[in-house]
Amino acid sequence: MALVTLETICVLVLESLVLREHINRVSQPPVGNALSTPNVIYPILYMLGMISLFSLCVDAMYHRNQIQVVAFTFFNSLCFSYGVIQTNTDWPIEGPVKAYNIAITVTIGVCTLFLMFAAYKLAVVFGWEMYRFLGADLKMRKMHKGYEILITLLKFDVFFFVAYAIQMFTLADTTDRTIITTFSNGRTLARQQLLIGLAMPASIILLALAFFGVMKENRIATVFVMTCLVAAEPYFVYALFYIHGPITRGRFTNSAKYLTFFIAITMILVLLTLFFMAYCFRNFGKGLLISQKSRITTQRKPFEIDEDEIESVPSVPLDGRHGDDGSLQHLMAYPALKNIQEKYHIQSGKGRPSYDANNEKGHQGHNDKMEIE
């Protein structure tokens, strides 16, 4: 956590210096070329990516999520790749921009190596936490892992969808010749800008609906989201060919590498999201939602990490009962079973005396079986 915090602060400071250099020192080419305003957008997107990385790390540590630990390590490697593209694109620029970009790329690259090692250790600890939560049911553990992967992919989708929309919105006035209206200050609104401006909130609402459909096991919402994602995949293929087409290639002189990177990652994310959403859709109604709602853990600090390889005190409480030979047996209390036990007032006899209120004299005895009130 401290490593990611330090990395985020360093990269944000260095990237803000890159942004300042782009604003003050980069000469602006004529309107109609994609070198005009997008130079300022990409450092801003980089900073948004680092903030998203930090939020993923906080979320993973707070919920002790094994999948998100691997996810933010992968996202950190994507930020490193983005840094390489930015360094290569800004290389001809004179001044300290080159040094800033190299420092950013090296910082993220070194942190990625350390995060890989830390993520492996954390994944082992958090994986054991999940084992104690779900027990030895391999089918339930497999369903839960698919569910967690899908939730993480949807979080990735939010960032990449919004980042792609921001890039296309800023490029629209330099690539789209269809002007819808002209404002009093002389600025124009292109048709593509209007469409992307409407598509940005629509995509956020769609992904929010995806979260709702999966977390609540709503079949209608999930099918609707899957249909929209299937329709989105051909659009990204078209956008990729449009950027590198022989006629429109010159309009994306300095933005082609960035856009190709974002479109390629987004296409892969959409395919993975569709696959795992279909997998989770098949598992609706098989007990995962009940298990999620009935999760029982001991009280602990959210960011506490247990460094012991073998713990003596489990997160899920243990129930004890006497076996046939009189020995005390400790049984793992599964969350779903605990929920049923509380709902139907089922008590496990532990050799304690019981009192019958209907009997005036009272009755005491030992019961080693389950009692239903």
N, C-alpha and C positions, 0 to 999 in steps of 0.2 A: 504493500500500500504506500509506504514511504517512497519507494523507488518510482512508482507511477506518478505520485504527487510531484516529486522533484523533476522528473522528466517533463511533465506537463508545464510546469512553471518555466523551465529553461526554454522549451520550444516556443511557448507563447511569447516570451520576451524576444527571442531571436526572430520569430516570424513577424512580430510587430515592427521590428527594424527593417525587415525585408519589405513589408507593406509601405513603410514610410519612404524607402528608397524608390519604390515603384511610383508613388504619388509625386515625389519631388523631382526625381532625376530621369525617369524614363520618358523619352520623347514620345508624344502621341502621334501616330500616323493619321492620315486622313480618314474621315468617316467612310464606311463601306468596306473596311478591312477589319478582321476580327482581332487585330492588335490594339485596338483603341482602348476600350474600357475593361475588357476581361482580365488584363494584367493585374488589376486591383482585386478582382474577385477571387483568384486562386489562393493568394495568401490568407484571405478571410476564410475560405473553405478549409484550408489547412488548420487554422485555429479552431474552427468548429469541429473538425475531426478529432483534435486533441481533447477538446472538452467532452466530446462523446466517448472517447477512450477512457477518460477519467470517470465519467458517470457509469460506464460498464464495469469498471474495476470496483467502484463503491458498491454497486448493486450486487456484484458477485460475492464480495466479502461480507456484505450485510446479510444476504440470504444463504451464504455458505453453499454456493451453487457451483458444482463441478463443471458443468457445461460452459457456463459463462467465464470461468477461469481460463479455459482453453480458448474461448471466443475472443476475449480482450487481448490475449497474446497474439492471436491471428490478426486481429484488427491493428495491433501495433506493427506487425510486419507489413500490412497494407500501407500504413502511414510511412514506413520506411521506403516502400516502393514509390509512393507519391513524392517523397523527398528527392529520390533519384531523378524522377521526371522533372521536378521543378529545378533542380540543379542543372540538368542538361539543357532545359529550355532557357534559363537565365544566364547561361555561361557567357554568351557574347556581351552581356551588359558590363560596362566598366564600373569600377567603384567597389565598395565593400559588400555588395550583394552576393558576389561569388563566395566570399569567406563566410557570410552568414548561412548560406545554403549548405555549404560543406559542414559547418558546425552542427546544423540541424540534423543532417543526414547521419553523421557519425554518432551524435548523441542518441538518436532513436535506434540506430543499428546496435550499439553497445547495450542499450537497455533491453532490446529484444532478446539478446542472448541470455542476459540475466533473468528475464521474465520467463523464458522457456524452462529454465531450471526451477525457478520458484513455482511456476504453474504445475510442473510435474509433482512437486511435493504437496502443493495445495490440493491438487486433484485426488491424490491418495487419501488425504484427510477428509475432504468433503465427500469422496466416494464412500468412505466408511460410514459417514453420517447418513448418507442416503440408504445404505444397506440396513442400518439400524431402524430407519424410518419405515422402509417398505418390507423388510424382512427378507427371507430367502425365496420369495415367490419370483422366479425368473421372468415369468410373463408380465407381472405387474411392474417389475423394474425396467423391462424393455419398453413397455408402454410409456412409463414416466420419462425415460431417457429421450424417446422420440418427442414427447410433449415439450420437454425443456429445450431441445434443439430447435423446435419450431418457434417457440417464444423468442429465443435468441436471434433466429433468422429474421423474425419480424422487426426486432429492434434494429438490426442492420439495414433492413429495407427502408425504414423511416429515414435514416441518414442519407442513404444513397439516392433514394427517390427525390428527396428535397434538394440535395446537392446537384443532381442532374438538372432539375427544374430551374434552379437558380442560374446555372451556367447558360442554359438555353434561353432563359428570359433576358439575360444581359446581352446575348449574341443576336437576339431576334432583330434588333434595330439595324444591325450591320449585315444581316444575311437575308432578311425578308423585305422584298420591295413593295409588298402590298400594305399600304398605309390606310388605316381605318379612319383616323381622325387626327387633327393637329390642335394642340392646346395653345392657350394665349401666350405662353412663354416660349413658343416655338418648338417645343418637344412634340414628337409624333408617337402614335400608338400603332404598332404593326399588328397584323392579324395573328401572327404566331405568338406575339407577346400576350395578346388577349387569351388565346387558347391555353398557353402555358400558365398564365396567371389563374385561370379557372381550374386547370388540372392539378396545381399544387395543393390547394386545400382539399380537392376531391381525393387525391391520393392519400393524404393524411387521414381523412375520414374513412377511406377504404381499409387502411391498415388498422385503425382503431376498431373497426367492425370485425376485422380478422382476429384481433385480441379477444374481443367479446365472444365471437363464435366459438373459438377454441377453448377458452377458459370456462365458458358456461355450457359447452357441448351443444350449441345451437346449430342444427343441421342446415336450416335455411340460410343463415348468415354465412356459414362456412362455404356452402355451395356457391353463393353469390360472389364471394371473394375469389374463390378458385376460378370461376368463369371470367372475372375481370383480369386476373393474372394471366390466364391463357390468352386473352385478347391483347395484353400488354407486350407479350413476348415478340410477336411479329412487328410491333411498332419499333422496338429497340433494334431489331434487325434492319428495318428500313432506315432508322436514324444512322446506323453504322455505315451503311452503303451511301447514304446521303452526304455524310461528312467526307468520305473518301472518294466520292464520285468525280469524274473528270471535269464536270461543269462547275460544281460547287466547291471543289477542293480549295480554290484560292480564297474563299471567304473564311476559312478556318485555319489560316496560316499558323498562328501561334497557339491555337486551342485544340488542334486535332489530337495531340498526344493525351491531353487531359480528358477530353471527351471520350476518346477510345478506351482509356483506363476505366472511367466511370461506367460507360455503357457495358463493357465486357464484364465487370464485376456485378453490375445490376442484373444482367441477363443470367449469370450463373446463380445469383441469389434467388431470382424468380423461379428458376427451375428447381432449386433445392427446396424453396418454400412450397411449391406445388407438390413435390414428392412427399414431404413430411406432413403437409396438411391433409393429403389424401390418406396417409398412414394413420394420423390421429382421427380422421373422420371414420375410419373403419373401427377404431377402438372406442367410439362413443357408446356409452351405456354399459361398459364392461367393468365398472368399479373404480376407475381412476379418479373420477370426480369426487366420489365418496371418500376415497383415501386422502385426497388433497384437503377436503374440508375437515377431516377428522385428525389432522396431523397434531401430534402431541409431542412437545419437546420440553426439556427442563429449562428453567430460567437461566439465561446466561447473557453476557454482553454480546452485542451484535457482531463485533469485529474480533471476538476472542478466538484464538487459534490454539487448539490442543495439540501440543507437539509430541505427546506420548504415542508410540506406535500401537500399544495395546492399552485401552482404557479399562479401568476397573468399574467406573460408574457410567452406565449407558445413558443416552439422552432420553430414551423412552422408559418410563417406570416399569418395574418388574412386579408381577403378582406372585405371591408365594402360597403354596398349599402343601399339605402333607401327603406323601404317597402311600401306597399300600404297606410299605415296610416301615412307615412311621418317620421317614426322613423328610426334611423340608426341601421341596422342589421349587425352583424359581422359574417362572415361565415368562417369556417375552409378551408384553401386552401390546398387540398390534393396534394401530389407531382405529381401523375400521371396526375391530371387535370391541374395543373400548367404547366406541360410539353406540354400538348395538347394546352393550351392557348397560350403559347409562340410560338409553331410551326405554328399555324394557325392565329397568330396575333389577338387573340380574346381579347377584352378589356371589362371590366365590368364597366358600367356607374355608376358613383358615384355622380351624380348631378352636375358635372363640365361642364362648357360651352364647346362646340365643335366648330371648325372652319372649314368651307368647303373651300379648296384652290381654287376650280373651280369657286366659286362665288366671283366676284370682290368686291361686297359690304360686303361679309362675312355673315355668318349665325350663330347665337348663339341659343342654345336651351338646354333643359335638357332631358337626356335620361336615364331611369332607367333600360334598358335592355342591354343584351350583344351586342356589336358592333363588326363586322368582317371587318377588313380593306381589 
